[in-house]
Amino acid sequence: MRIDILTVVPNLLDSPFSHSILKRAQEKGLVEIHIHNLRDYTTTKHKSVDDYAFGGGAGMVMMIEPVVRCIEHLQSERTYDEIIFTSPDGELLDQPLANKYSLKKNLILLCGHYKGIDERIRQHFITKEISIGNYVLSGGELAAAVFVDAIVRLLPGVLNDETSALSDSFQDNLLAPPVYTRPAEFRDLKVPDILLSGNTPEVDKWRHEMALKRTKERRPDLLK
Ligand code: SAH
C-alpha cells in the first residue's frame, strides 16, 4: 500500500509515522507513506498556499492551484484508488470503513487547514471525504494520522499474532475484553483465576463472555 499525504504543515506529521507499529510497517515494506508540502507546488512569488475568502469573513482558505498541481503530479506517476479529504462533514470513520480502506493500493490524503479548502477542489478532485468525529480540529493532519494508523495496522504482517487486529474492539461488533499482565497480585488486587488456569478453551470462553458483557453495558447499540 502507498499513501501520499498533502499538507501545508508537514512537520505536524513527523512523529506519528516514525515510531512503534507504523514505523515497523514501513521498515518491513508493507506500506509507503509520503508527505508532500503543498508549498512546493505554488507558483506565486511568496509561495502562498492560502488566501482571504471571497465574500469576506474570518479565516483563510486553502488555494486550489497548489493542491491540484500536487495531485496531478502524483497521478502522472501512478493510478490512485481514492483521493480523500479529511473533513468534519465527511463520512464518519469507523472500523468497517477502516477495514474497507485497508484493502486499497494507492491513496491520496488531503489535509485541510485554516477555514477549509476552496470548494472547487472538493467538487472536482476529491473522491471521498472522511471525518474522524463530530468535533472540529485545527487541521486535517491529526485526522490523517488517525486514519492512516487505523488502516495500516490492519495490513497483513503489520501486527504480530498476539496483537491481532481481529480481537480488537469493533471487529465482530464487540468491544474487547479486559486484559491483565504480571504481577498476578498487586497489593490486594488479583487477576481473575481463569486467566492463570492454562485452560485455553475456558479462557477463550471467558473472554467472549466479558466482551459481550462489556458491549451490553457500554455500547448496546453495537449488538443491534
Ligand atoms: N470551517 C470548517 C472547519 C475547518 S477546520 C468547518 O466548520 O467545517 C480545518 C481543517 O481541519 C478542515 O478543513 C479538515 O481538513 C480538518 N478537520 C477538522 N475537523 C476534522 C474532523 N473532525 N475530521 C477530519 N478532519 C477534520
Boltz pocket constraint, residues with backbone or C-beta under 6 A from the ligand:
constraints:
  - pocket:
      binder: B
      contacts: [[A, 85], [A, 86], [A, 87], [A, 88], [A, 89], [A, 110], [A, 111], [A, 112], [A, 113], [A, 114], [A, 115], [A, 116], [A, 117], [A, 130], [A, 131], [A, 132], [A, 133], [A, 134], [A, 135], [A, 136], [A, 137], [A, 138], [A, 139], [A, 140], [A, 141], [A, 143]]
      max_distance: 6.0
